[in-house]
Each structure stands twice: as C-alpha cells, then as structure tokens.
Amino acid sequence: MRKRERSNIVRIEQAARATKHKFTTTLKNYARESIPGELITTVREYPAAVPTGSEFELLQDVLSSTDNVFYKPRRRREYRVDSSNLQHWQVLGFQHYADYVGYSQTNGLSGHTADFDFIFHDEKEIHD
C-alpha cells in the first residue's frame, strides 16, 4: 500500500480552522470576563442638624463672647457604595484581568494555567 500524500497547505488550513474554532469560544469568554464592572456611589445630602436646648445656649454664648467666630452649619452627607457590579478580580484590587491571571499563575492559585497560556499565546501548553 502506498502512503497517501497530502498537501502541506491543506494541512495548515485545517489546523488553522480547528484552532480558530477552538479559540473563538474561549476568546469570547475571556473578553466577557475581562470587562470591568462599575463601582456605583450615591451621595445623599441631609440638612444640617440644628443644636437644641443647652447646646444652642452654649453656642450663642461662644458666638457672642468672641470676635471672628461664625456658626455655619454644614449639610450632612451619606455615601453609599455598591460594589455588586464589580468583577471578582476588581474586588481583589486588580486593574486588569490579565494582571489577575498572571498573579494567580505566579502564586499557583486556582488553576488559571489555561488563562495564562491563552493570554500569552502559548499554544504548545494549550494543546497538551
């Protein structure tokens, strides 16, 4: 029997199609994972609390007895921070998903080997 010969060009095209299909889904997943979330901060302002009773009397006493002292009540502000939209890597303090993957791989955490290889295009490690 004779060995069937195939064109190198056909072999390369088939390999390129197979890797393109394989990496298209993972690329979409990584792209979706790497979109950073938003930290939502809301600020509520409340009117200044007016001193009552003895506090008001003491305040009037201080204001009347000294020069260049003024009473200027300030509004109270309440800050609410909602971090539910953040990605898990943002909550840990990383600015980019690639930084988180690199840190995880360097420190041997949670099996991000495939992510690390994909980011740095190390196809040899992916196929093994």
DONU-516441 format. One record per atom (N, C-alpha, C, CB): residue in one letter; x, z, y. Coordinates in steps of 0.02 Angstrom, whole numbers, plus 50000, padded with zeros to 5 digits. Atoms other than C-alpha are relative to their C-alpha. Glycine has a CB too. Layout:
AXZY
...
This chain:
M500415000049941
M500005000050000
M500445000050062
M499535006050000
R499635000649938
R500574996150170
R499735004950051
R499984992850026
K500204995249949
K500555008750311
K499684996350059
K500615004250024
R500365003249945
R499315004350445
R500355001650066
R499265002450002
E499664999149936
E500135001850613
E499475000250056
E500524994450013
R500454999549943
R499265007450771
R500414999250064
R499625006750000
S499675001049936
S499685003150947
S500115006850034
S499574995450045
N499864993849964
N500515016951047
N499535000950059
N500735000150024
I500454999649943
I499405012751194
I499325002849979
I499924993150032
V500644997550025
V497835015751090
V500065007449984
V499784996049938
R499904993050017
R498535032151026
R500035004550063
R500665000849959
I499964996249938
I498945038051203
I499325000550034
I500514996650048
E500674999949970
E497215033051266
E499545004949964
E499704993149999
Q500424995350038
Q496365042751126
Q500205007350014
Q500064998649925
A499774993249985
A497435058151159
A499795002150070
A500765000549992
A500204998449931
A497075057151345
A499255001450004
A500194994250047
R500714998850001
R495205055751312
R499835006849970
R499644994549963
A500134993650034
A495235070651194
A500185005950044
A500385000449934
T499814994449957
T496195081851313
T499575000250063
T500754999450020
K500425000049941
K495145076251461
K499335003349985
K499894992850025
H500644996950020
H493545080951369
H500085007549989
H499724996649938
K499894992950015
K494285097451311
K500105004050064
K500625000849955
F499844996349940
F494925102451483
F499464999550054
F500644997750027
T500515000649949
T493405096551581
T499555006150001
T499584993649988
T500434994150002
T492315110951521
T500385006250023
T499715001049930
T499634994149979
T493685123851543
T500164999750074
T500645000749959
L499875000749928
L494095116951715
L499395002150040
L500204992850017
K500624998049966
K492275119051766
K499925007649998
K499394996649968
N500054992750006
N492285136851700
N500495003550046
N500115002349928
Y499504996849957
Y493895141251792
Y499834998950073
Y500694997249985
A500195001349931
A493275133051951
A499435004650020
A499794992650009
R500564995549986
R491665143151940
R500245007250006
R499464999449946
E499744993250000
E492635159151904
E500425001450062
E500425001349937
S499534998949944
S493855156552047
S499664999750068
S500554994949997
I500345000049935
I492525155052183
I499915007250022
I499304996449996
P500054993049978
P492675171052283
P499305001850025
P500525001550055
G500644997549975
G491155181552323
G500085002750070
G499725005449953
E499994997549931
E490685188852491
E499865007450001
E499494996350043
L500124992949987
L490765206752549
L499495000350057
L500665003950017
I500544999849950
I489135209852642
I500015006850034
I499314998649967
T500004993949962
T489245222752779
T499434999850051
T500695001050036
T500544999549951
T487715228052877
T500115006250043
T499305000349965
V499914994549953
V487785239053031
V499325001750030
V500524998150055
R500614997749969
R486315249353088
R500195004750057
R499535003649949
E499874995649942
E486305257453259
E499395004350013
E500194995850063
Y500534995249984
Y485305272853300
Y500135002750069
Y499985005749947
P499904997149933
P485015280453471
P500395006649995
P499335001250036
A499594993949999
A486135294853522
A499565006149990
A500395000550066
A500364993750010
A485615312053467
A500055004250063
A500295003949938
V500024996049938
V485075322553616
V500115007349981
V499334999050038
P499904992950015
P485765340353615
P499385004050020
P500625002750036
T500604995949987
T484405353453608
T500195007350009
T499494999249942
G499944992849993
G484235371553658
G500655002250032
G499955003249933
S499384997149972
S485865380953683
S500554994850008
S500245005749956
E499505005349993
E486925365353656
E499924996550068
E499954994849942
F500135003349936
F486095357053806
F500205004450059
F499264998050005
E499804995349946
E486345372653914
E500755000450007
E499715007049986
L499274999849998
L488195373553868
L500284993550029
L500295001249930
L499785006549975
L488405355053903
L499894999650076
L499614994349965
Q500135000049928
Q487585356854075
Q500485004650038
Q499275002050014
D499544995349969
D488685371854113
D500704996950007
D500045006549957
V499345003249997
V490285362254071
V500004994450050
V500204997449930
L500035005749954
L489735346854168
L499975002350073
L499394995749985
S500074997849931
S489285356754324
S500635003750025
S499395004650007
S499424996049979
S490865367554325
S500654996150006
S500105005649951
T499375003849997
T492175353954307
T499884993150031
T500314999149929
D500045006649970
D492525338054403
D500274994949950
D500404999750068
N499765005750040
N492855321054322
N499845000849925
N500754999350008
V500244999550070
V491935325954162
V499294997250000
V500025007449973
F500645003350004
F490475315054114
F499735000449930
F500054992750023
Y500325000250066
Y489225315153973
Y499724993049990
Y499435005449995
K500235006750017
K488985298153897
K499844999949926
K500534994650019
P500184999950072
P488015298953733
P500134993349968
P499275002149991
R499855006250037
R488525286153603
R499484998949945
R500705000349969
R500455001750055
R487435277153481
R500345001549934
R499784992550003
R499734998950067
R487645281953301
R499994993449962
R499605005549962
R499965006150041
R488185267953185
R500075001849927
R500584995450023
E499964999050073
E487915267252999
E500204993349969
E499315002549971
Y499745006050032
Y488925254652899
Y499835000249925
Y500784999450010
R500145000650072
R488315248852729
R500374993949974
R499224999349987
V499595005350029
V489475238552621
V499734998649930
V500755002049997
D500265002150065
D488785228652474
D500534995749966
D499324996250008
S499475003750035
S490125223052351
S499744996949935
S500595004649986
S500275002750063
S488945216752215
S500124992549993
S499255001449996
N499875007250004
N489335198452258
N500734998449985
N499794996750064
L499295001450012
L491205200452232
L500154998649927
L500425006050024
Q499775001150068
Q492085193852078
Q500405006149977
Q500444993549995
H499644994150026
H492915206651964
H500735000150023
H499965000249924
W499305000149979
W494645200852017
W500065001750074
W500314993249986
Q499994998049930
Q494185203352201
Q499925007650007
Q499454996450039
V500104992849998
V493605221152167
V500665003549985
V499455002249950
L499354997250017
L495325224452092
L500524999050056
L500264997049936
G499565000849942
G496125218652256
G500404993650002
G500465005750002
F499635006350000
F496755201152214
F499664995150047
F500044997149929
Q500265004949953
Q496555187352343
Q499794993549966
Q500514998550053
H500135006350036
H496555172752218
H499965001449926
H500544994750016
Y500094999250072
Y496025170852037
Y500664998849963
Y499464995349974
A499355001450032
A497735163651992
A500455006050004
A500334993950032
D499604993949994
D498565179552056
D499785005149948
D499945003050070
Y500274995250050
Y497425190051944
Y500214998049930
Y499235000350005
V499815002350067
V497785179251792
V500745001049989
V499824992549992
G499284999050007
G499655179851824
G500175007449990
G500364997450061
Y499884992850007
Y499615198851844
Y499805002349930
Y499615003950053
S500244998050066
S498595200751685
S500484997749945
S499304997249987
Q499555002650050
Q499765189651586
Q500675003650001
Q500114992450010
T499364996649993
T501335197951653
T499985007049970
T500215000450073
N500074993250025
N500695215151607
N499665000549932
N499635004250050
G500295000050067
G499925209951441
G499305002849998
G500435003949954
L500684997349997
L498135213851492
L499484994949981
L499865002650070
S500635003350016
S496515207351419
S500044992649980
S499565000550059
G499975006650031
G497115191051340
G499874994250045
G499524999749946
H500085005849955
H497225179151487
H500534994749987
H500055002350073
T499485004850016
T498515168551397
T499764992950012
T500235000949928
A500265006849992
A497415153151394
A499924998350074
A499334999149964
D500085001149928
D497015155151580
D500674998550032
D499665006050033
F499345000749971
F498845156951623
F500304993249982
F500465005649975
D499735006550021
D499335141651521
D499634994350035
D499944999349924
F500385005349968
F497935131451596
F500194999150073
F499255001449994
I499835000449929
I498395135651774
I500684996750010
I500025007050031
F499335002849992
F500215130951748
F500114993849956
F500525005149984
H499995006450037
H499795115551641
H500495000149941
H500194994450047
D499574999550059
D500725121551488
D499604998049939
D500295007249992
E500435002650054
E499855110351361
E500265001849931
E499954992550006
K499714998250065
K501055114951221
K499705006549975
K500765000550005
E500274993550019
E500405132751221
E499254999649986
E500125005150054
I500735000750009
I498575127251233
I499844997249931
I499694995550055
H500165003450063
H498635116151078
H500215004249939
H500354993349997
D499784996150058
D499495129050968
D499505005249979
D500655003450015
